[in-house]
């Protein structure tokens, strides 16, 4: 399968994405490193879009020809002390792995996010030490590896070592300045 | 966010200068001792708070933050508080993790007291909290004294987290340190 990366777009989720959403989020391999449970029905997909994706402060569907094949989520922290930080998450349908889609989507998302949330200074991504694919995605998207946080948190009941990456608004503005 | 405020400038004073070191709960009756370090701008330098200017604020802090805290103890010399040390707790998927913080009156810096106090906490916290797997501490990149305290106490430096906090209006980089229950007592 050849994928033209120029066909990748980001947009908010719609209820109409439920079938496509169930296709990718119904796969254990897709949800393996996420906190989500694998979806078991189209109703669950519809509920997830309605209750989680649509109200989310910044979640986008990753689309090919406007069909949803994944998500990218950026979650600003709440509270006066922490609102300058946000957490980054991404997932692409398993059948589309290996084409650079997640990297392209990550780059697009980061650029748009810093425009939409100018008060955020630090974007963080936590990636399981064993998830080499996702580490490559965030590295190629321009995140900087800061370190491995040992036994940092439970994901799906298992205690994990997580690699912490960051992308600062100053990194973004510096890259923009270089591009101009 | 816990604070690690100690900047130790002199490393070689013998430990037996302060033999009677102990940890005990901090109470409103300790307010005068508390004000000694809480009003000191050297102590507050890398902390999220500004030096205290009046006793009422100090008493509020003790009542509202210290007394309900899941784990906070006064660091005492001859049973007189000269600082405090604390561990936060988390819930759910984060319950494996606790954050260590400490403050010490500046007159007691440079004698290995913070290192000993951290050691005393490490000896008991994993037994008191069996769900705790990871004790972590975040230290300002410029706070070399506190970094040395944690290294001497056996913590591992994991990396520099860029612009991790906004402290007094400025973004600060923090060094992340951790000690695992398995580091402390290999199974």
Interface residues (C-beta under 8 A of the other chain):
Chain A: X35 X81 X84 X85 X121 X122 X144 X145 X146 X147 X148 X149 X150 X151 X152 X153 X154 X155 X159 X164 X166 X168 X170
Chain B: X1 X48 X92 X93 X94 X95 X96 X97 X133 X134 X136 X156 X158 X159 X160 X161 X162 X163 X164 X165 X166 X171 X176 X178 X180
